[in-house]
């Protein structure tokens, strides 16, 4: 097993290398406006997964996926030479659907906001199921009786003797 910090450094280096090669060396016209967002590498440093986003529609995404697939050999050899590992990691490209996730989360938040507004609207029109004051209040007792009971209690000093 490799050191987790070493694995993270290699993953970051893979991301940088793939982004650099895609920007400078790959001249495929199918390659769209691509951004390499993340790279993850297994603990044995044999398999790397590279996440990317593409600006455009589904056609641009599929064209970019095909261009990356055809350039996989060049990318793998460049990454293997730069990392200096015994075995070059195999590269797998995964479309990072961040925009779809953001839209889904925004839709969920809007639905929750609407549900909260509906609850607030219903709560503003709500009335008590019973009386407004559910506890029994005796109106016969006066506060003066309680004050008299407190005055009757004798206080003893610290020594325990009565004065």
N, C-alpha and C positions, 0 to 999 in steps of 0.2 A: 504494500500500500504506500502511496505517496503522501507527502505532507500536504494538507489542505491548502496552505498558503502557496505552496509551489504549484498546485493544480490551478488555483485562481490566477496566479501570474501567467501561467501558460495559456489559460483561457483568454485572458485579456490580450496577450500577445497574438493569439490566433485571430481575435477580432480585428486588431489593428492591421495585421498582415493581409487578411482577406479584404478589408476595406481599401487598403493601399493598392493591392493588385487589381481589384475591380475598377478602381478609379484610373489607374495609369496604364495597365497592360492589356486588359480585355477590351477588344474593339468590336465586339459583336453588336450589330445594329438592333438586335432583339432586346438588349439590355436597357431597361427603362431607368427612371429616376429612382435609384436604389439607395437605401441606407442600411448599413449593417448595425443592428441594434444590440446584439448580445452574442456571446459564444460560450458554450459550456463544454467541458471536456471531462471524460471519465477519469476515475482515480488511477487507472492503469495507463493513462495517456495514449490510448489506442484509438478512441472514437471521439470526434468533436462534432458538436451540433452548432451550426451558425444560424442565427435568427436574423431575418431581414424584413424590411418593409419596402413597398413599392408605391410610388405616387401614380395613381391612375385607376383604370377600371379592371375588370377581371381579365380582359385580353392582355393588358399590359403586365398583369401579374403572372399569367401563364407564359407569356413570352420571356419574361425575366427568369422564371423558373427553368425554362428550357435552356436559356443562355448560361445560367449558372451550372446546370447539369453538364453542358458540353465543355465548360471550362474547369470542371472539377479536377481533372488531372493536373493542369497547370497550377491551380491553387494548392493542391495537395503537395506537389513537389516543392513549391515555394515555401509553404509552411514548414514542411519537413526539414528543408535545408536551413531555414532561419532558426528553428527551435533547437536543432542539433541533437535530436533524440535518435535512439537506435531505430525505432520504427516511426514512420510518418503516420500521424493520425488520419483515419478515414474521415472525410467531411460529409456531413449531411446538412442540407439546407432546408430550413423550415420557414415558411411565410409567417411572420409575426403579425397577427391580426389585431393590433392595438386599436385601430380606429373602430373596428367592429365591437370590441370590448367596451370602448369608451361610449359608443352609442347605446349599447345595451345597458350600461350602468346609468347613463343619463335618463334612459327610458324608465328604469326602475326607480330612480330618485323622483322623477316627475309623477309616477304612479303613487309613490309614498306621500308626496306633497299633496296630491289631490285627495288621497284617503284621509290625511290629517285635517285638511280643510273641511271635508265632509263631517268628520268627527267633531270638530269645533262648531260647525253650524248646528249639528244635532244637540250638542251640549248647551249651546246658548238658548235653545228652546225648551230644554228639559225642566221638569219640575220635580219636587220631592215626591217619593212614592207614598210617604206617610205625612206626618206633621213636620213642620219646619224645625221644631224643637222636640226631638224624640225622647228626651229625658224628663222624668217627672220632677216638677219643681213645687215644693210645698210653699205656699204663700203665707201660711200661718206663722212660720218661724220668723223671728226678727234677728237682725244682726246684734242687737243689744243683749240678747240672751247669751250668745256665744262670748261676748266681751265680759259679761258677769262671771261666767264659768272660769275664764282665764284668771280673773282677779282673785278667785277663791283659792287657787292653788298656792300653797306656801312654798317659798323658795328656801332652800337650806344652804348655808355656807359650805365651803369645801370640807371643813372638818366633820360635817355630818350632823352637827348640833343645831337645834332650832333656836331662833333668837327669842 
